[in-house]
Every structure is written in structure tokens, then in C-alpha cells.
Amino acid sequence: MIVANIASIKEKLPPNVQLVAVSKLQPPEAIMEAYATGQRHFGENRASEFLSKWAQLPKDIHWHFIGHLQTNKVKMVTGKANLIHSIDSERLLYAINQEAAKQGTLQKCLLEIHIAKEESKTGFLWEEVQKLVNDPQFHSLTSVTICGLMGMASFVSDIHQVRKEFQTLKCCFDHLKQTAFIDNPHFCHLSMGMSGDWPIAVEEGSTLIRIGSQIFDNND
Ligand SMILES: *Cc1c(COP(=O)(O)O)cnc(C)c1O
């Protein structure tokens, strides 16, 4: 079932879009089933669960950390996750930078932008991102590389609403790429799209889709 689900998603993906299999709450055996198909990108959203899977699963897995990260758990994720999608505050960004510097590594991150109507979704507001990237301190970050943006659309059935939110995120991305990140060749990822909305996200320019239930749940 996992094998078939991955195959059916992959056959619809353009070559420039990476499938991240969101394996949160899944046992290592389920991850290994996906791994056997050649899938190497997996996403986790809890620091302790990530750390335990990271420790016991093959080292050629590319781990994506996609959940809200508390600053006191930065150590568990920095230097182990290949990409942290969920930088949602200045404080978290500087904490990761400090930990990466201590480890002597360079941590790749995405800035999470609040695009949904719902209050509960996390991320920077556009004004906050502007403030962040225009702060001289931001340009002195030595141990993180900002590789793009991440966002979550509203959980609604109105696909026009969802599409508009993805378009907003793509606009933010294009704007930042031409301004604050014009000299950063790594700023090229747009993480958007989940099981319910990824085809729309791909049409609107996503390069990383984060799929959990469509891979791991029985969708028959
Ligand atoms: C759980 C989760 C996903 C995957 O959601 P599905 O709807 O199961 O595909 C994607 N992104 C984030 C941030 C998540 O927490």
C-alpha cells in the first residue's frame, strides 16, 4: 500500500518537485517500507520522535524537520535534520545559528510564513519577515543558510482560497529572492502542499511537498 501510494504521487510530480514523506507517528517499519522504494526524504514534526528515528534508521535518509520547534529542543534537531522547514521566530533562528556554530556545521532552514486565514497556524507575518531580513544582525548569521520559504494553507474545502494562499507565498518568495536573498543561490525552495492540496501547490510553484496521510494511511 505504501509502495503504491508513493508511486502514484511520484508519477504526477514534475522533476523539480521533491516528495517529502511525512512519517510522524509512523513506526520505523513503515519508513523502511517507503525507503525500499527508493524514497529518501522523510519529514518529522516532534523533536524527540525525530531524534529516535534519526538514530536508528539509515544514515542516507534526508530528514526534514517540519514541526514547531521549541528553543530548548534546538540541540536535538540542529546538525541532524538536513532541512528545518519551520523557522517561525527570530528567537528560534538565532538559537539554531548558535547551536550550529557550536557544532561547527551549517544548518539549512526555511522561513515559515503565515499564509492561512486561521489564527492557529504559525509562521512569520510578511511585516515580520521584512523586519527580520532588514535587520543588520540577520546578515551576520554565520551558521544557518536560508534555503527558501514554507507555508501551510487554510484547512478549507474552498480551493480558490487555498490557491490564493499558495500564490501569496510564491509572491513573497519571488520578492525575497530578488531583494534580501539576491546574492544567496541557496534560496530556491518553496515548501508547500500536503495530502489534501498538493496538486494546487505544485501548480503554484512548490518545490517540496510534504505528504503524510496519502502515503501512510489506508486510502481505499
Ligand atoms: C502532518 C504534516 C504534514 C502532512 O500532512 P498530511 O495531510 O498528512 O499530508 C505536512 N506538513 C506539516 C507541517 C505537518 O505537520
The ligand as an ORCA input file, in Angstrom:
! r2SCAN-3c Opt
* xyz 0 1
  C       1.461     16.421      9.267
  C       2.030     17.485      8.424
  C       2.043     17.380      7.024
  C       1.410     16.197      6.294
  O       0.036     16.278      6.371
  P      -0.911     15.252      5.584
  O      -2.182     15.996      5.441
  O      -0.992     14.038      6.409
  O      -0.265     15.011      4.253
  C       2.614     18.388      6.296
  N       3.175     19.475      6.888
  C       3.185     19.618      8.225
  C       3.806     20.826      8.806
  C       2.610     18.628      9.030
  O       2.624     18.785     10.356
*
